[in-house]
Amino acid sequence: MLQPFTVSKSDDNLLALYYQERIRKCYTAIPFFFIGYLIVISYYVLDDFRMFEPSTAFTFSRVPSIMLSLILIILRFTNSMEGKMKNYWIPFYTVTIASIIYSLYAVTFLTYEQPDHFLSGLYIITAFQLIVLIYSIMPAYVAISIIGIGASFFLGAIYYQYGPFHSTYHIPNFIAICITSVIVIILKYNNTFQNFKNHVLLQEEKNRSDTFYQLTLEQNEKLQKQTDFINQQKDILANHYNDMQESLHYAQRIQNAMLPLPFYNIDKVKEYFTYSAPKHIVSGDFHWFGKSENAQVIVVGDCTGHGVPGALMSMLGVSILNRLVTQENVDDPQYIIEKMHIRLNTLLQQNSTHNNDGMALSVIRVPLYHDENLITFCGAKSPVLFVKKKGLEFYRGGRYYIGGNISPINKCQNISIEIEPGMMMYLYSDGFRDQFGGILDKKYTAHQFRALLQEIANEPTAVQKQQLATEFLNWKDTKTKDNIQVDDVLVAGFRF
């Protein structure tokens, strides 16, 4: 009997070792595959005489595979042939397997006009191909060649004899299964070879036990050097990180300097607050106050991205707003949104670069004249919430944000709201409502956020700001888990 392979110092060719292992597997598999095949095929040969008239073509199709199987079994059990056939077991095995598969193709072709038998033949072909070929005795390219040649001649013969495959839906399924079989064979062969390779390496490692101690010392020395190198890199990264943090804090001071001062006076507004919680020091959310000849303008924006990219986009938005409102005397919210989209689109060259960066924007116009009691809102994918004595008034704003390929022009409409003494107005980004947390680790949700604002609306604005900060931290960081902040957060509240 052929014995399982062993690894020795002379075995320096992994492929040669793997070939020896495949010879052993082939020698072992021959009795199981081919005796089983002869038993099964005997039944089908007898069944041919019962089911098909004439049966000569069916029987003749099976003869080559039967003869080759018999010869291979006889050689396998002839002791004197074991050594002589060592280099021929796999080729003979391959030819015999191919003859069986091609005989199955031939018989199935003969039953094409009998749908039930034809379908059974397809099932038998695919099952046999998978069972035998994934045993990984033959190289993957040989197994694939057998399938490819057989399937090609089979399908070509059907097409030549019967025309296109419109008469049965099983052919496309069979082609798909053959393709899948090829993929499975490749993966299985590679996996088998990798497992064999790992086993060889394991055997070699065991044979090197006499040098293990020295190798361990060498590895420890290398490990120490690597540790020292990693520590050096860690120090370098720490220095870079500190430099980056300092740069971000400096950028934060610049960004804050461009935003409205905390004591900025807004006519008709008794008190207000802004709660800002950037995800990465600098923020892509921003608020802005400006004044034209006839009104003051309040803006809250939520730029795409966060951190440095978002902050740069927010500064671009502030710059455009300064020019529109302060210099060009524009105070119509809808017009501001439309002009900002056009200018942002132009500055970022979005028509040619396919850049889709932009911002959601809420714009409020507060009239300067005392006899005017209506404020005007327009939103680009950004809402506003009013808490009045009679309840909540919520306006969602337009569906499209500023910037990108989809224009908000004529899709955002001005809405007028009557000012009531003591009412609260809230403008906010989506960072608070989208934050994961709580006991169930879910989003805060817009409905829950509006309920929170309604609950705290009667408190002084300074207290509201503190309550929002507390609620956000308690939601994000529970007793069991500290969640990562998902986005920048900005909430601005105004009491009229």
C-alpha positions in Angstrom: 0.0 0.0 0.0 1.1 3.6 -0.7 1.8 5.3 2.6 1.0 8.8 3.7 3.8 11.3 2.9 6.5 12.1 5.4 8.6 15.2 5.4 12.4 14.8 5.4 15.3 17.1 4.9 15.6 15.9 1.2 12.0 17.0 0.5 12.7 20.6 -0.6 10.1 20.9 -3.3 6.6 21.6 -2.0 4.9 20.8 -5.4 6.7 17.5 -5.6 5.5 16.6 -2.1 2.0 17.7 -3.0 2.1 15.5 -6.1 3.1 12.5 -3.9 0.2 13.2 -1.6 -2.2 13.4 -4.6 -0.9 10.0 -5.8 -1.6 8.5 -2.4 -5.1 10.0 -2.4 -5.7 8.7 -5.9 -4.6 5.2 -4.9 -6.9 5.3 -1.9 -9.9 6.7 -3.8 -9.9 4.2 -6.8 -11.8 1.3 -5.0 -14.4 3.7 -3.5 -15.1 5.7 -6.7 -14.9 3.0 -9.4 -16.4 0.0 -7.7 -19.2 2.2 -6.6 -19.5 3.5 -10.2 -19.6 -0.1 -11.6 -22.4 -1.1 -9.2 -24.5 2.0 -10.1 -23.8 1.8 -13.8 -24.8 -1.8 -13.9 -28.3 -0.8 -12.8 -28.5 1.9 -15.4 -27.3 -0.4 -18.2 -30.1 -2.8 -17.3 -32.5 0.1 -17.0 -31.6 1.2 -20.6 -33.1 -1.9 -22.1 -36.3 -1.3 -20.2 -36.7 2.4 -20.8 -35.2 3.2 -24.2 -35.9 1.6 -27.6 -33.4 1.0 -29.1 -31.0 1.0 -26.2 -27.8 0.4 -28.3 -26.7 4.1 -28.3 -27.2 4.4 -24.6 -25.2 1.2 -23.8 -22.5 2.1 -26.3 -22.1 5.5 -24.6 -21.3 3.8 -21.3 -18.9 1.1 -22.5 -15.6 3.2 -22.5 -16.1 4.3 -18.9 -17.0 0.8 -17.8 -14.0 -0.7 -19.5 -11.6 1.9 -18.1 -13.0 1.5 -14.6 -12.6 -2.3 -14.7 -9.0 -2.0 -15.9 -8.1 0.6 -13.2 -9.6 -1.5 -10.5 -7.7 -4.6 -11.6 -4.5 -2.7 -11.7 -5.2 -1.3 -8.3 -5.5 -4.7 -6.7 -2.5 -6.2 -8.5 0.3 -5.9 -6.0 3.0 -6.1 -8.6 1.6 -3.0 -10.3 1.7 -0.7 -7.3 5.3 0.5 -7.8 5.3 0.3 -11.6 2.1 2.4 -11.8 3.2 5.1 -9.3 3.6 7.8 -11.9 0.6 6.7 -13.9 -2.1 6.5 -11.3 -3.2 10.1 -11.6 -3.3 10.2 -15.4 -5.2 6.9 -15.6 -7.5 8.1 -12.9 -8.1 11.4 -14.8 -8.8 9.7 -18.1 -11.3 7.3 -16.4 -13.1 10.1 -14.6 -13.3 12.1 -17.8 -14.7 9.0 -19.6 -17.4 8.7 -17.0 -18.4 12.4 -17.2 -18.4 12.3 -21.0 -20.5 9.2 -21.0 -23.0 11.0 -18.7 -23.0 13.9 -21.2 -23.6 11.5 -24.1 -26.5 9.7 -22.3 -28.1 13.0 -21.3 -27.8 14.3 -24.9 -29.7 11.2 -26.1 -32.6 12.0 -23.7 -33.0 15.6 -24.8 -36.4 15.1 -26.2 -37.5 13.4 -22.9 -37.6 16.3 -20.4 -37.8 14.2 -17.2 -34.9 12.0 -18.2 -32.9 15.0 -19.6 -33.4 16.9 -16.3 -32.3 13.9 -14.3 -29.2 13.6 -16.5 -28.3 17.2 -15.8 -28.6 16.6 -12.1 -26.5 13.5 -12.2 -23.8 15.3 -14.3 -23.5 18.2 -11.9 -23.6 16.0 -8.8 -20.9 13.7 -10.1 -18.7 16.6 -11.2 -18.9 18.2 -7.8 -18.4 15.0 -5.8 -15.5 13.7 -7.8 -13.7 16.8 -9.0 -13.6 18.6 -5.7 -11.7 15.7 -4.1 -8.7 17.6 -5.4 -6.7 14.8 -6.9 -6.5 16.4 -10.3 -5.1 19.9 -10.7 -7.7 22.6 -10.9 -6.9 23.4 -14.6 -7.4 19.7 -15.5 -10.7 19.5 -13.7 -11.9 22.7 -15.3 -10.8 21.5 -18.7 -12.8 18.3 -18.3 -15.9 20.3 -17.4 -15.3 22.9 -20.1 -14.7 20.5 -22.9 -17.6 18.2 -21.9 -20.1 21.1 -21.4 -19.0 22.8 -24.7 -19.4 19.7 -26.8 -22.7 18.8 -25.0 -24.2 22.2 -25.5 -22.8 22.5 -29.0 -24.3 19.1 -30.0 -27.7 20.2 -28.6 -27.6 23.5 -30.5 -26.6 21.7 -33.7 -29.1 19.0 -33.4 -32.1 20.8 -31.9 -31.4 24.5 -32.4 -31.4 27.3 -29.7 -32.1 26.4 -26.1 -35.5 27.9 -26.1 -37.2 24.6 -25.5 -36.0 24.2 -22.0 -35.2 26.5 -19.1 -32.8 23.9 -17.6 -29.9 24.7 -20.0 -29.2 28.2 -18.5 -29.4 26.7 -15.0 -27.0 24.0 -16.0 -24.6 26.5 -17.4 -24.8 28.5 -14.2 -24.1 25.4 -12.2 -21.1 24.5 -14.3 -19.7 28.0 -13.8 -20.3 27.6 -10.1 -18.7 24.2 -10.1 -15.6 25.7 -11.7 -15.4 28.4 -9.0 -15.9 25.8 -6.3 -13.2 23.5 -7.8 -10.7 26.4 -7.9 -11.4 27.4 -4.3 -11.3 23.8 -3.1 -8.1 23.1 -4.9 -6.4 26.2 -3.5 -7.8 25.5 -0.1 -6.5 21.9 -0.2 -3.1 23.0 -1.4 -3.0 25.6 1.3 -3.9 23.1 4.0 -1.3 20.7 2.7 1.3 23.5 2.7 0.4 24.3 6.3 0.7 20.7 7.2 4.1 20.4 5.6 5.3 23.5 7.4 4.0 22.1 10.7 5.9 18.9 10.1 9.0 20.8 9.3 8.6 22.9 12.4 8.4 19.8 14.5 11.6 18.4 12.9 13.4 21.6 13.9 12.8 21.2 17.6 16.5 20.8 18.3 17.1 24.5 17.2 13.9 25.8 18.8 15.7 27.4 21.7 18.1 29.3 19.6 15.4 30.4 17.2 13.4 31.6 20.2 16.3 33.7 21.4 16.7 35.2 17.9 13.0 35.9 17.7 13.0 37.6 21.1 15.9 39.8 20.0 14.0 40.7 16.8 10.9 41.3 18.8 12.7 43.6 21.2 14.1 45.6 18.2 10.6 45.8 16.8 9.3 46.9 20.1 11.9 49.6 20.3 11.0 50.7 16.7 7.3 50.7 17.5 7.9 52.8 20.6 9.9 55.3 18.5 7.1 55.4 15.9 4.6 55.8 18.8 6.5 58.8 20.0 6.7 60.3 16.5 2.9 59.7 16.1 2.2 61.2 19.5 4.2 64.3 18.5 2.3 64.5 15.2 -1.0 64.1 17.0 -0.2 66.9 19.4 0.8 69.1 16.5 -2.4 68.3 14.7 -4.5 68.9 17.9 -2.8 72.3 18.3 -3.5 73.1 14.7 -7.2 72.1 15.1 -7.5 74.2 18.3 -6.0 77.2 16.4 -8.4 76.6 13.5 -11.3 76.5 16.1 -10.3 79.9 17.4 -10.3 81.2 13.8 -13.7 79.6 13.1 -15.2 81.0 16.3 -13.8 84.5 15.4 -15.8 84.4 12.2 -19.0 83.4 13.9 -21.4 85.9 15.6 -20.3 87.3 19.0 -22.3 85.8 22.0 -23.7 89.3 22.8 -24.9 90.1 19.3 -28.2 91.9 19.5 -31.2 90.7 17.5 -34.3 93.0 17.3 -37.5 91.5 18.6 -35.5 88.7 20.3 -35.3 89.0 24.1 -32.8 86.2 24.6 -31.1 83.4 22.7 -28.5 80.6 23.0 -26.4 78.5 20.7 -25.3 75.0 21.8 -22.5 73.7 19.7 -20.8 70.3 20.1 -18.3 69.6 17.3 -17.3 66.0 16.6 -13.7 66.9 16.0 -12.9 70.3 17.6 -13.8 72.3 14.5 -17.3 72.0 13.2 -19.2 71.7 9.9 -22.3 73.2 11.6 -22.4 77.0 11.9 -24.8 79.8 12.8 -24.7 83.3 11.4 -26.4 86.6 12.1 -26.5 89.5 9.6 -28.3 92.7 8.9 -29.7 94.4 5.8 -31.4 97.8 5.5 -34.8 96.4 6.4 -34.2 93.2 8.4 -31.9 91.0 10.4 -31.1 87.5 9.0 -30.5 84.4 11.2 -28.9 81.4 9.6 -28.1 77.9 10.8 -26.2 75.6 8.4 -25.1 72.0 8.4 -22.3 71.3 5.9 -21.5 67.9 4.4 -18.8 66.2 6.4 -17.4 67.3 9.8 -14.0 68.2 11.2 -11.7 70.2 9.0 -13.5 69.6 5.7 -16.8 70.6 7.2 -15.3 73.6 8.9 -13.8 74.8 5.6 -17.2 74.4 3.9 -18.9 76.4 6.8 -16.4 79.2 6.4 -17.2 79.3 2.7 -20.9 79.6 3.6 -20.2 82.4 6.1 -18.3 84.3 3.4 -21.1 84.0 0.9 -23.7 85.1 3.5 -21.6 88.1 4.5 -21.5 89.2 0.8 -25.1 88.6 0.1 -26.7 90.1 3.2 -24.2 92.7 4.4 -22.8 94.0 1.1 -25.6 93.2 -1.4 -28.5 94.0 1.0 -30.3 90.7 0.4 -32.7 89.6 3.2 -35.3 87.4 1.4 -34.7 83.8 2.7 -35.7 82.0 -0.5 -33.5 84.3 -2.6 -30.6 83.8 -0.2 -30.8 80.1 -0.5 -31.0 80.2 -4.3 -28.1 82.6 -4.6 -26.0 80.6 -2.2 -26.6 77.5 -4.2 -25.5 79.2 -7.4 -22.4 80.7 -5.9 -21.4 77.6 -4.1 -21.9 75.6 -7.3 -19.6 78.1 -9.1 -16.9 78.3 -6.5 -16.6 74.5 -6.2 -16.9 74.0 -10.0 -19.5 71.4 -9.3 -20.8 71.3 -12.9 -17.4 70.1 -14.2 -15.9 68.2 -11.2 -19.1 66.3 -10.1 -18.4 67.5 -6.5 -21.6 67.1 -4.5 -20.5 68.9 -1.3 -23.0 71.4 0.1 -25.0 72.3 3.1 -28.5 72.2 4.7 -29.6 75.7 5.6 -32.3 77.4 7.6 -32.8 81.1 7.0 -34.9 83.4 9.1 -35.8 87.0 8.3 -36.6 89.2 11.3 -38.0 92.7 10.3 -36.5 95.7 11.9 -39.6 97.9 11.8 -41.8 97.7 15.0 -45.0 97.7 13.0 -44.0 94.4 11.2 -44.9 91.3 13.2 -44.1 88.6 10.8 -40.9 86.6 10.5 -40.0 84.7 7.3 -38.5 81.2 7.1 -37.1 79.2 4.2 -35.2 76.0 4.6 -33.0 73.9 2.3 -33.3 70.4 3.9 -33.3 72.1 7.3 -36.3 72.7 9.6 -37.5 75.2 12.1 -39.5 74.6 15.3 -41.7 77.1 17.1 -43.0 76.5 20.6 -46.0 78.7 21.2 -48.7 78.8 23.9 -51.0 76.8 21.7 -48.4 74.2 21.0 -45.8 73.3 18.4 -45.4 74.6 14.9 -42.9 72.6 12.8 -41.8 73.5 9.2 -39.6 71.0 7.5 -38.2 73.1 4.7 -37.3 72.1 1.2 -36.2 68.6 0.2 -32.9 69.6 -1.4 -29.8 71.1 0.2 -27.5 73.8 -1.2 -24.7 72.6 -3.6 -24.4 69.5 -5.6 -26.1 68.5 -8.8 -29.7 68.9 -7.6 -30.7 72.5 -7.4 -33.1 73.8 -4.7 -34.1 76.7 -6.9 -37.9 77.0 -6.9 -38.1 74.0 -4.6 -37.9 76.0 -1.3 -40.7 78.4 -0.4 -40.9 81.3 2.1 -43.2 80.7 5.0 -44.4 83.6 7.2 -44.9 83.1 10.9 -46.6 85.6 13.2 -44.5 86.6 16.2 -46.1 85.9 19.6 -44.6 87.3 22.8 -42.6 84.6 24.7 -42.6 82.1 21.8 -39.4 80.1 21.3 -37.9 79.4 17.9 -35.3 76.6 17.4 -33.0 76.1 14.5 -30.8 73.0 14.5 -28.6 70.5 12.6 -29.3 66.8 12.5 -26.4 65.8 14.7 -28.5 65.7 18.0 -31.3 63.6 16.6 -29.0 61.2 14.8 -26.8 60.4 17.8 -26.8 56.8 18.9 -27.2 56.0 22.6 -29.6 55.3 25.3 -30.3 51.9 26.8 -31.2 50.4 23.4 -28.3 52.1 21.6 -30.6 53.7 19.0 -30.9 57.1 17.4 -32.3 59.9 19.5 -34.9 60.6 16.7 -36.4 63.8 15.5 -39.7 63.3 17.3 -38.0 62.8 20.7 -35.8 65.8 20.0 -38.8 68.1 19.3 -40.5 66.8 22.5 -37.4 67.7 24.5 -37.4 71.2 23.0 -41.0 71.6 23.9 -40.3 70.4 27.5 -37.6 72.9 28.1 -39.0 75.9 26.1 -40.2 77.8 29.2 -36.8 77.8 30.9 -34.4 80.7 30.5 -32.2 80.2 27.4 -29.0 79.7 29.5 -30.8 76.9 31.4 -32.0 75.4 28.1 -28.5 75.3 26.7 -27.2 73.4 29.8 -30.1 71.0 29.7 -29.4 70.2 26.1 -25.7 69.6 26.8 -26.6 67.3 29.7 -29.2 65.4 27.8 -26.9 64.9 24.8 -24.0 63.5 27.0 -26.3 61.3 29.0 -27.8 59.9 25.8 -24.4 59.3 24.1 -22.5 58.0 27.1 -24.6 55.5 29.1 -23.5 53.5 32.2 -22.7 50.5 30.0 -21.3 52.1 26.8 -19.6 55.3 25.6 -20.7 55.8 22.0 -18.8 57.7 19.4 -20.3 61.0 18.5 -21.7 60.5 14.9 -21.8 64.1 13.8 -21.4 67.8 14.7 -24.3 69.1 16.9 -25.7 72.7 16.8 -28.9 73.9 18.4 -29.9 77.6 18.4 -32.9 78.9 20.4 -34.5 82.3 20.3 -37.2 83.8 22.5 -39.3 86.6 21.0 
